[in-house]
Amino acid sequence: MKKVIAKVCLITTATVALSGCVGSNAVTGYVMGFNLKAVDNRYARGGLNILLSPVYGLSIAADYIIFNSLEFWTGTNPLNGKPHIFDSKVDDTYLDVNDKVDDSLKEAPVKPISYNRIIKRGELERINENTLKMDITYSNGETATLVGVRTGDNIAYYLDGQTISQTSMTELATYAQNRS
C-alpha cells in the first residue's frame, strides 16, 4: 500500500512540476521590476542583480513549482492575470491538431483561482446623502455597479446588488488616518 501511495505522490508531483516549467514567471518578473526601479544605472543594476541572485533563485523556484503550474492548469496566472503562453494563437504552426481533438482538451481544465479584472473606468455618482454609486468598466469590457449605503455608523457595499462587504465610519476614519 505504501508503494502505491508513493507512486501516486511521485506521479502527481512530477505532473505538476513538469507542467509548471513554462509560464509568465510572474514572481521573477516582480523581482526584476524591483531591480530595475531600485537604481537608474545599468552597472548598479548589474551589481544588484548579483546581490539578488538568491532571491532570483527562490522566485524562479516559486514560479516553476507553484505559479506557472497554477497558470498551466487554470489558463491564467493568479498573480498577474496573464493567460498561459501555451494558449497563444499562432497562425503558422508546424502541426495542427486542434481540429482532431475533443473540445475539452483545448482549454485549461481548472477554473482560475483568482479572477483578475482591472478597473479601466469608474464614474461615481451621489444618489443621496447616504448612498454613493459607481458604474465600473473593467479592462476586459465587462461592467458592474458598486453601491455604498450608509445606515447610521455602518456602511454596506453591494456589487451588482450582492453584498460584498460592510464597514463602519470609525473603521474608515482609522484607515484614512493610518494611510496619511
N, C-alpha and C positions, 0 to 999 in steps of 0.2 A: 504494500500500500504506500509506503514512504517513497518508493521508486516512482510510482505513478504520479504522486503529488509533486515530486521533484522535477519530473519530466514536464508536467503541465506548467509549473512555475518557470522552468527554463524556456519553454516554447513561448509562453506569454511574454516574458522579459525580452527575449530575442525579437519577437514580432514588434513590440512597442519600440525597442531601441533601434532596430533597423529601419522602421518607418519614420523615425524622427531625424534621420541624418540630414534630410533636405528640408528646408523651410526658410522663413524670412529672418530667422535668427534675431528676434526682437530684443532679447536681453543684451546680446552682444552689440546690437545697434544702439541701445541706450548707453552702454559703456563708451562706445565710440563717440557718441554725441557729447557725452561729458568731457571726453578727451579733447574734442575739437573746441568746446566752449571754454575750457579751463584757461587756455592761453592762446594768443594770436600768432605765435611764431612757430614755423614748421620744425625747427630744431628742438624747441622746448616741447612741442607736441610729441616728437620722436622720443625724447627723454622720458616724458610722462608715460608714453606707450610702454617703454621698457619697465618702468616702475609699476605700471598697472598689469604687467603680464600675468601675475597670479589671479587677478580679478578677471582678466580675459579668459583664462583657463576655466575658472568657475562659471563664467557666463556662457561659454561655449558648451560646457557640460550641461548646464541648466537648459539651454536651447535644445541640444541634441536629445537629451533624455526626457525632458518634460514638455517644453513649449512647442517644439517642432512636431513632437508626437501628437500632442493635442491638435495642432494645426492640421496634421495629416488626417486624423480620424474625424475631425469636425468640419474641415474645409476652411476654417478661419483661425488665425492666430488670436488667442484670448487677450494678448497684451496690446497689439496694435491694430487689430481688426482686419489685417490684410488677408486676402484669400491665399490658399496654398498654391505654390508655384506649379504643382502638378495639374492644377485646374486651369492653367493658362491655355488660351486658344492660340494655336499656331496654324497658319494657313498651309504651310508646306511640310507636313510631317512625312517621315520616311515610310511609316507603316500605319495605315488607317484600320482601326479595329472597333471603333465606337459603334458603327452600324451593324456589327456582328455580335455584340454582347447585350445582355439584358439591361434595361434602363436602370435597374437598381445598382449596377456596377459602374455607373457613370458619375455618381456623386458621392460625397463623404457619407459614411453610414451613420454617423452620430451627429445630433444637433449641436451647434456651438454652445460652449459653456457660458460664454458671455455674448451678449448681443450689443456690439459697439456701434452706436449711431452718434454722429456728431451733429450738434445743432448748428445749422447754417444760418438761420434767421429766427428771431423771436420778436413778436410785436406785443408789447404789454399794454393792457387796457384796464382802466379802473372802472369797475361795474358800479360799485357804490363804496361807502366809507369802510366797509368790512370785506369787500371782495375784489380781488385782482384776477385778471385772466390774461394768459399769454398764449397766443397762437404760435406754434412752433413748426418750423420746416427743417427737416433733417437733410443731411448731405446726400442721402440716397433718394430724396424726393418725397418720402413719407411725411405726413403731417400729424400733429397731435395738439390737444388743448390742455394746458395746465391751469388749474384754478386753485387759488388760495382763499379760504374763507375763515375769517376771524370771528370767534364766538367768545366774548369775554377776554381772558388771558390766553386762550388756546387758538391755534391755527391748524386747520386741516387742509391737506394738499390732495388734489384729485388730478389724475391724468386720464383724460377721456372718460370722465365720470367714475373712475375707480379710485378709491382711497389708496394713496401710496405712502403717506407719512403724516405725522402730527408733531407739533412742537408748541412751545409756549413763548410768549413775548419775552419772558425773563431769559429763557434759553437763547433766543435770538440776540438779545442785548448783550449777554455774556459772550456769545460767539463774535459779535461785531467788535466788542471791546478787546478781545484777545487777538483779533486779526490786525488791529491798528497798532 
